[in-house]
Amino acid sequence: MSNPWLALEPGSDPAERTAALRRAHEAFVTAGAAPPVWPVLRPVVADSWRRSAEAGVDPDRNLPPVVLTDGDLDAYRRIHPLADVLPLLRELLGGVTDDCRHLMAISDAAGQLLWVEGHFGVRRLAERVNFVEGAAWDERNAGSNAPGTALVVDHAVQLFAAEHFSRMSQSWTCSAAPIHDPASGESLGVVDITGGDQLATPYSLALVQAAARAAEGELARIRERRRERLGDQGEMVPWLRPGVRSSAGRLQLEVLGRDEGLLRIGDRRMQLSPRRSEILVILLAHPEGLTGEQLGVELYGDDANPITLHAEMCRLRRLVGPHLLHSRPYRVGPGMEADFMTVAELLESGALQVALRHYQGPLLPRSEAPGVRRARSLLEQQARAALLASGDPDALTAWTRAPWGQDDLEMWRALTDSLPVSSPRRILAAARLTRLSAEFAVPQTSAARSLQGTRT
């Protein structure tokens, strides 16, 4: 085939190719790709099938999970950079989807569908395979499909009929192209059009490629206008929106679940000492800046030594550069991101599920610096309060399975109360709650006692 990213050669018979692909698919899932049918597969599809199988995707019973719903989805879409180009993509592709009975879908860089729009009847059909807003269509969750595969290969690609790994998706054809951050080159997500066999043409692939390039051009213009308005701050963080920090910033500090921070500056990765990590966390928590005396108290408590602090700040400034760390007062320069701040902002916006996926553990868990201990406690309280208010059994289960939540008595109690009485998960949760209550000498809940009585 002259174009390896196209599903059909011009003039080929779709029905004949579909039949050959079905035979290849059957051979792959049952006998490991019999040689007589293997040549019908494009390399990009064969590689994708292997990845799908290795990820444990079931070709017969796999439905991609819906991971973002309601408030979480709305909050995440509001802060995502592709929201800025949604009107443009609607203008370029909306008419095609309505007139030709197709769908336009836009995902983030993880394959989560943020927008699915188009013909009403086609959307209803797509719902049967969970091709809906909030669903995870990366290859590990959905198998081979144009949005998920385009993210892996970082190239526009078309998938036709039985090229999809999941049999539930094999009545569809889709073309998708990645959209990149014009400043960093990082993937922001994909734009996709999905429909029937009539989409298996060079035109549909060229259309999404053109739409993706137009979106990147618009993002670059938005960045330039922002830079003109905000000066250097707009240049350093092109996707910064009022009141929202972008997790795709060029300067990012990772301190959740780590005793030593990791600082990313562009393509550089810098491992920080515990003390330098503490300094950056404290200064980020005080964007207005701190005097030397204030920073010393936040860092060392009552034992602050101004000479020791000054030496630490000089070493840190030499390490990260004077543009990032300022003095009089001590403060972090504009444009630096931190994972703990991202989680806090997502929680404040109501995006609980997204926040939990970003929460990798307590902030610098072994730090005894007073300022870090306060920030760590505040973030944990914020996360736990949001979890308890949600009563979401899946979110509560994720927390109690994590190392930091395995002995969280209150969360185990909330999980037990959130599950149906007949659920095996409730029985297990109640058993864990009983053990923890005994260890901590805390009276059991009525739910745990009733379940224990039922078993005996």
C-alpha positions as CSV (number, residue, x, y, z in Angstrom):
1,M,0.0,0.0,0.0
2,S,1.4,3.4,-1.0
3,N,0.2,5.2,2.2
4,P,0.7,3.0,5.3
5,W,-1.7,5.2,7.3
6,L,-4.7,4.6,5.0
7,A,-6.9,1.6,5.5
8,L,-8.0,1.1,1.8
9,E,-6.3,1.6,-1.5
10,P,-8.5,3.7,-3.9
11,G,-10.6,1.3,-5.9
12,S,-10.4,-1.7,-3.6
13,D,-13.4,-3.6,-2.5
14,P,-14.4,-2.8,1.1
15,A,-16.4,-6.1,1.5
16,E,-13.6,-8.2,0.3
17,R,-11.0,-6.5,2.5
18,T,-13.4,-6.7,5.5
19,A,-13.7,-10.5,5.0
20,A,-9.9,-10.9,4.8
21,L,-9.4,-8.8,7.9
22,R,-11.9,-10.8,9.9
23,R,-10.0,-14.0,9.0
24,A,-6.8,-12.4,10.1
25,H,-8.3,-11.2,13.3
26,E,-9.7,-14.7,14.1
27,A,-6.4,-16.3,13.4
28,F,-4.6,-13.8,15.6
29,V,-6.9,-14.1,18.6
30,T,-7.1,-17.9,18.4
31,A,-3.9,-19.2,16.9
32,G,-1.4,-16.4,16.9
33,A,-1.7,-15.0,13.3
34,A,-1.6,-17.8,10.8
35,P,0.9,-16.9,7.9
36,P,-1.7,-17.2,5.0
37,V,-3.7,-14.3,6.4
38,W,-1.1,-12.2,8.1
39,P,0.0,-10.2,4.9
40,V,-3.4,-8.5,4.7
41,L,-2.5,-6.5,7.8
42,R,-0.7,-3.2,7.7
43,P,2.3,-3.0,10.1
44,V,0.6,-0.3,12.1
45,V,-2.4,-2.5,12.7
46,A,-0.3,-5.7,13.4
47,D,1.7,-3.8,16.0
48,S,-1.4,-2.4,17.6
49,W,-3.0,-5.8,17.8
50,R,0.1,-7.1,19.6
51,R,0.0,-4.2,22.1
52,S,-3.8,-4.8,22.7
53,A,-3.3,-8.5,23.4
54,E,-0.3,-7.8,25.7
55,A,-2.5,-5.3,27.6
56,G,-5.1,-8.0,28.2
57,V,-7.9,-6.5,26.0
58,D,-10.7,-9.0,25.5
59,P,-11.7,-8.8,21.8
60,D,-15.1,-10.3,22.5
61,R,-16.3,-8.6,25.7
62,N,-14.3,-5.4,26.0
63,L,-16.1,-2.1,26.5
64,P,-13.9,0.9,27.3
65,P,-14.6,2.2,30.8
66,V,-16.2,5.6,31.3
67,V,-13.7,7.3,33.7
68,L,-15.0,10.9,33.6
69,T,-18.6,11.8,34.4
70,D,-20.7,14.8,35.1
71,G,-18.8,17.4,37.2
72,D,-15.4,15.7,36.8
73,L,-15.8,15.8,33.0
74,D,-17.0,19.4,32.9
75,A,-14.3,20.6,35.2
76,Y,-11.5,18.8,33.3
77,R,-12.8,20.1,30.0
78,R,-12.8,23.7,31.2
79,I,-9.1,23.6,32.0
80,H,-7.9,21.5,29.1
81,P,-6.0,23.5,26.4
82,L,-8.0,22.0,23.6
83,A,-11.1,23.8,24.9
84,D,-9.6,26.9,23.2
85,V,-9.7,25.3,19.7
86,L,-13.1,23.5,20.1
87,P,-15.0,26.3,18.2
88,L,-12.5,26.0,15.3
89,L,-12.7,22.2,15.1
90,R,-16.5,22.5,15.2
91,E,-16.4,24.9,12.3
92,L,-14.1,22.7,10.3
93,L,-15.7,19.3,11.0
94,G,-19.2,20.0,12.3
95,G,-20.8,20.3,8.9
96,V,-19.2,17.1,7.7
97,T,-20.3,15.1,10.7
98,D,-23.9,16.3,10.5
99,D,-24.3,16.0,6.8
100,C,-22.5,12.6,6.4
101,R,-23.7,10.9,9.5
102,H,-20.3,10.9,11.2
103,L,-19.1,11.8,14.7
104,M,-16.3,14.2,15.7
105,A,-14.4,13.2,18.8
106,I,-11.6,15.0,20.7
107,S,-9.6,13.2,23.3
108,D,-6.8,14.2,25.7
109,A,-3.3,12.8,25.5
110,A,-4.4,9.8,27.7
111,G,-7.1,8.8,25.2
112,Q,-10.0,10.1,27.3
113,L,-12.8,11.4,25.1
114,L,-13.6,14.9,26.1
115,W,-16.1,15.8,23.3
116,V,-18.1,13.6,21.1
117,E,-20.4,15.5,18.7
118,G,-22.3,14.8,15.5
119,H,-25.4,13.1,14.0
120,F,-27.9,12.2,16.7
121,G,-28.6,8.7,15.4
122,V,-24.9,7.9,15.0
123,R,-24.3,9.0,18.6
124,R,-26.9,6.7,19.9
125,L,-25.3,3.8,18.0
126,A,-21.8,4.8,19.3
127,E,-23.1,4.7,22.9
128,R,-23.5,0.9,22.5
129,V,-19.7,0.6,22.4
130,N,-19.1,3.4,25.0
131,F,-17.8,5.8,22.4
132,V,-19.0,8.6,24.6
133,E,-17.6,11.6,26.4
134,G,-15.5,10.6,29.4
135,A,-14.7,7.1,28.1
136,A,-11.0,5.9,27.9
137,W,-10.2,5.0,24.3
138,D,-6.5,4.4,24.7
139,E,-5.3,1.1,23.4
140,R,-4.9,-0.4,26.8
141,N,-8.6,0.1,27.5
142,A,-10.2,-0.1,24.0
143,G,-7.7,-2.1,21.9
144,S,-6.8,-0.9,18.4
145,N,-8.8,2.2,17.3
146,A,-7.8,5.4,15.5
147,P,-7.7,7.8,18.5
148,G,-5.8,5.4,20.7
149,T,-3.4,4.2,18.0
150,A,-2.8,7.7,16.8
151,L,-1.6,8.6,20.3
152,V,0.8,5.7,20.4
153,V,2.3,6.2,17.0
154,D,2.1,10.0,17.2
155,H,0.8,10.1,13.6
156,A,-2.5,10.5,11.8
157,V,-4.0,7.0,11.1
158,Q,-7.1,5.4,9.8
159,L,-8.6,2.2,11.0
160,F,-11.2,0.3,9.1
161,A,-13.8,-2.3,10.2
162,A,-12.1,-5.5,11.4
163,E,-8.8,-3.7,11.9
164,H,-10.3,-2.8,15.3
165,F,-9.1,-5.2,17.9
166,S,-12.5,-5.3,19.7
167,R,-15.2,-7.0,17.7
168,M,-17.7,-4.6,19.2
169,S,-16.0,-1.8,17.3
170,Q,-15.6,-3.6,14.0
171,S,-18.7,-2.0,12.3
172,W,-16.9,1.4,12.6
173,T,-14.2,3.2,10.6
174,C,-12.3,6.1,12.0
175,S,-9.6,8.6,11.1
176,A,-7.6,10.5,13.8
177,A,-4.7,12.9,14.0
178,P,-2.8,14.0,17.1
179,I,-2.7,17.7,18.1
180,H,0.6,19.0,19.6
181,D,1.5,21.8,21.8
182,P,3.2,24.2,19.3
183,A,5.7,25.3,22.0
184,S,6.9,22.1,23.5
185,G,5.8,19.6,20.8
186,E,4.1,17.4,23.4
187,S,0.8,15.7,22.5
188,L,-2.3,17.4,23.8
189,G,-4.8,14.8,22.4
190,V,-6.3,13.8,19.1
191,V,-9.2,14.9,16.8
192,D,-11.1,12.0,15.2
193,I,-14.0,11.5,12.8
194,T,-15.9,8.2,13.2
195,G,-18.6,6.6,11.0
196,G,-19.2,3.8,8.6
197,D,-17.2,2.2,5.7
198,Q,-17.7,5.4,3.6
199,L,-15.0,7.0,5.8
200,A,-12.3,4.7,4.5
201,T,-11.0,7.3,2.0
202,P,-7.9,9.4,1.7
203,Y,-10.2,12.5,2.1
204,S,-11.2,11.7,5.7
205,L,-7.6,11.1,6.8
206,A,-6.5,14.3,5.1
207,L,-9.4,16.2,6.7
208,V,-8.4,15.3,10.3
209,Q,-4.8,16.1,9.5
210,A,-5.7,19.5,8.2
211,A,-8.0,20.1,11.2
212,A,-5.2,19.1,13.6
213,R,-2.7,21.5,11.9
214,A,-5.2,24.3,12.0
215,A,-5.8,23.7,15.7
216,E,-2.0,23.9,16.3
217,G,-1.8,27.1,14.4
218,E,-4.7,28.6,16.4
219,L,-3.0,27.5,19.7
220,A,0.2,29.2,18.6
221,R,-1.7,32.4,17.9
222,I,-3.4,32.2,21.3
223,R,0.0,31.7,22.9
224,E,1.3,34.8,21.1
225,R,-1.6,36.9,22.1
226,R,-1.2,35.7,25.7
227,R,2.5,36.5,25.6
228,E,1.8,40.0,24.3
229,R,-0.7,40.5,27.2
230,L,1.3,38.8,30.0
231,G,4.9,39.3,28.9
232,D,7.4,36.7,30.0
233,Q,4.9,34.9,32.1
234,G,2.7,34.3,29.1
235,E,5.7,33.0,27.2
236,M,6.8,30.6,29.8
237,V,3.3,29.1,30.4
238,P,1.4,29.4,27.1
239,W,-1.7,27.5,28.4
240,L,-2.1,29.4,31.6
241,R,-5.7,30.5,32.1
242,P,-6.9,33.0,34.7
243,G,-6.9,31.2,38.0
244,V,-5.8,27.8,36.6
245,R,-2.3,26.3,36.2
246,S,-1.7,23.9,33.4
247,S,-0.3,20.5,34.2
248,A,1.6,20.6,30.9
249,G,3.7,23.6,32.0
250,R,7.4,23.8,30.9
251,L,8.6,24.0,34.5
252,Q,7.2,21.4,36.8
253,L,8.0,20.1,40.3
254,E,6.9,16.6,41.3
255,V,6.8,16.0,45.1
256,L,3.8,13.8,45.7
257,G,4.8,10.4,47.1
258,R,8.4,11.3,46.8
259,D,11.0,12.2,49.5
260,E,13.2,14.0,46.9
261,G,11.5,16.3,44.4
262,L,11.9,15.9,40.7
263,L,12.2,19.2,38.8
264,R,11.5,19.2,35.0
265,I,12.8,22.3,33.1
266,G,11.9,21.7,29.5
267,D,13.5,18.4,28.6
268,R,15.8,18.5,31.6
269,R,15.1,16.3,34.7
270,M,16.7,17.4,37.9
271,Q,16.7,15.3,41.1
272,L,16.6,17.7,44.1
273,S,17.8,17.1,47.6
274,P,15.2,16.8,50.4
275,R,16.0,20.3,51.7
276,R,15.9,22.0,48.3
277,S,12.6,20.2,47.6
278,E,11.2,21.6,50.8
279,I,12.3,25.2,49.9
280,L,10.5,25.1,46.6
281,V,7.3,23.6,48.1
282,I,7.2,26.3,50.8
283,L,7.8,29.1,48.3
284,L,5.2,27.8,45.9
285,A,2.7,27.6,48.8
286,H,3.5,31.4,49.4
287,P,3.4,33.0,45.9
288,E,3.6,36.5,47.5
289,G,7.1,35.6,48.8
290,L,8.7,35.3,52.2
291,T,11.4,37.2,54.0
292,G,14.5,35.3,55.1
293,E,13.2,35.1,58.6
294,Q,9.8,33.8,57.5
295,L,11.3,31.2,55.2
296,G,13.6,30.1,58.0
297,V,10.7,29.5,60.4
298,E,8.8,27.6,57.7
299,L,11.8,25.5,56.9
300,Y,13.6,24.9,60.3
301,G,11.1,26.0,62.9
302,D,12.5,27.8,65.9
303,D,16.0,26.6,65.2
304,A,16.4,28.6,62.0
305,N,19.9,29.7,61.3
306,P,20.1,32.7,58.7
307,I,23.6,31.7,57.6
308,T,22.6,28.1,56.8
309,L,19.5,29.3,55.0
310,H,21.4,31.8,52.9
311,A,23.9,29.1,51.9
312,E,21.0,26.8,50.9
313,M,19.4,29.5,48.8
314,C,22.6,30.3,47.0
315,R,23.2,26.7,46.1
316,L,19.6,26.3,44.9
317,R,19.8,29.4,42.8
318,R,23.0,28.2,41.2
319,L,21.3,24.9,40.4
320,V,18.1,26.2,38.9
321,G,19.1,29.6,37.7
322,P,18.4,33.1,38.9
323,H,15.4,33.5,36.6
324,L,13.5,30.8,38.6
325,L,14.4,31.8,42.2
326,H,14.2,35.4,43.3
327,S,15.1,37.2,46.5
328,R,13.8,40.2,48.5
329,P,11.5,38.6,49.2
330,Y,12.3,35.0,48.4
331,R,9.9,33.7,45.8
332,V,9.6,31.3,42.8
333,G,9.5,33.0,39.4
334,P,6.4,32.9,37.2
335,G,5.4,29.8,35.3
336,M,6.5,27.0,37.6
337,E,4.0,24.2,38.1
338,A,3.8,21.6,40.9
339,D,1.8,18.4,41.1
340,F,0.5,19.1,44.6
341,M,-0.9,22.5,43.4
342,T,-2.5,20.8,40.4
343,V,-4.3,18.3,42.6
344,A,-5.5,21.1,44.9
345,E,-6.9,23.0,42.0
346,L,-8.6,20.0,40.5
347,L,-10.2,19.2,43.9
348,E,-11.4,22.8,44.2
349,S,-13.0,22.6,40.7
350,G,-14.8,19.4,41.6
351,A,-12.8,17.1,39.3
352,L,-12.4,14.4,42.0
353,Q,-11.5,11.4,39.7
354,V,-8.9,13.4,37.8
355,A,-7.4,14.8,41.0
356,L,-7.1,11.2,42.5
357,R,-5.3,10.0,39.4
358,H,-2.7,12.8,39.9
359,Y,-2.4,12.2,43.6
360,Q,0.7,9.9,43.9
361,G,0.9,10.0,47.6
362,P,1.6,12.4,50.5
363,L,3.6,15.5,49.8
364,L,7.3,14.9,50.7
365,P,6.1,12.3,53.2
366,R,9.2,12.2,55.4
367,S,9.7,16.0,55.6
368,E,9.4,17.5,59.1
369,A,9.7,21.1,57.8
370,P,6.8,23.0,59.5
371,G,5.7,24.6,56.2
372,V,5.8,21.3,54.3
373,R,3.9,19.5,57.1
374,R,1.1,22.1,56.9
375,A,0.9,21.9,53.1
376,R,0.9,18.1,53.2
377,S,-1.8,18.0,55.9
378,L,-4.0,20.6,54.0
379,L,-3.9,18.7,50.8
380,E,-4.6,15.4,52.4
381,Q,-7.6,16.9,54.3
382,Q,-8.9,18.5,51.1
383,A,-8.7,15.1,49.3
384,R,-10.2,13.1,52.1
385,A,-13.1,15.7,52.6
386,A,-13.9,15.5,48.8
387,L,-13.8,11.7,48.9
388,L,-16.0,11.4,52.0
389,A,-18.5,13.9,50.5
390,S,-18.7,12.0,47.2
391,G,-19.5,8.6,48.7
392,D,-18.1,7.1,45.5
393,P,-17.3,3.5,46.2
394,D,-14.8,3.2,43.4
395,A,-12.9,6.3,44.5
396,L,-13.0,5.2,48.1
397,T,-11.7,1.7,47.1
398,A,-8.8,3.3,45.2
399,W,-7.8,5.3,48.3
400,T,-8.0,2.4,50.7
401,R,-5.9,0.2,48.3
402,A,-3.1,2.8,48.1
403,P,-0.3,2.6,50.6
404,W,-1.3,5.8,52.3
405,G,-4.9,4.7,52.7
406,Q,-4.6,1.1,53.8
407,D,-5.0,1.9,57.5
408,D,-7.4,4.9,57.0
409,L,-10.2,3.8,59.4
410,E,-12.6,6.6,58.4
411,M,-12.2,5.8,54.7
412,W,-12.8,2.1,55.3
413,R,-15.9,3.0,57.3
414,A,-17.1,5.2,54.4
415,L,-16.4,2.5,51.9
416,T,-18.4,-0.1,53.9
417,D,-21.4,2.3,54.1
418,S,-21.3,3.1,50.4
419,L,-21.6,-0.5,49.1
420,P,-24.8,-2.5,48.8
421,V,-25.4,-4.9,51.6
422,S,-25.2,-8.0,49.4
423,S,-21.9,-6.9,47.7
424,P,-18.9,-9.1,48.3
425,R,-16.8,-5.9,48.3
426,R,-18.8,-4.7,51.3
427,I,-18.1,-7.9,53.2
428,L,-14.4,-7.6,52.6
429,A,-14.4,-3.9,53.5
430,A,-16.3,-4.6,56.7
431,A,-13.8,-7.3,57.7
432,R,-11.0,-4.8,57.2
433,L,-12.9,-2.2,59.2
434,T,-13.4,-4.7,62.0
435,R,-9.6,-5.5,62.1
436,L,-8.6,-1.8,62.1
437,S,-11.2,-0.9,64.7
438,A,-9.8,-3.6,67.0
439,E,-6.2,-2.4,66.4
440,F,-7.1,1.2,67.2
441,A,-9.6,0.3,69.9
442,V,-12.5,2.1,68.1
443,P,-16.1,0.8,68.3
444,Q,-17.3,-0.9,65.1
445,T,-20.0,0.7,63.0
446,S,-23.4,-0.8,63.0
447,A,-22.9,-1.9,59.4
448,A,-19.7,-3.8,60.3
449,R,-21.4,-5.5,63.3
450,S,-24.4,-6.5,61.3
451,L,-22.3,-8.1,58.6
452,Q,-20.2,-9.9,61.1
453,G,-23.3,-11.3,62.7
454,T,-24.6,-12.4,59.3
455,R,-21.5,-14.4,58.7
456,T,-21.6,-16.1,62.1
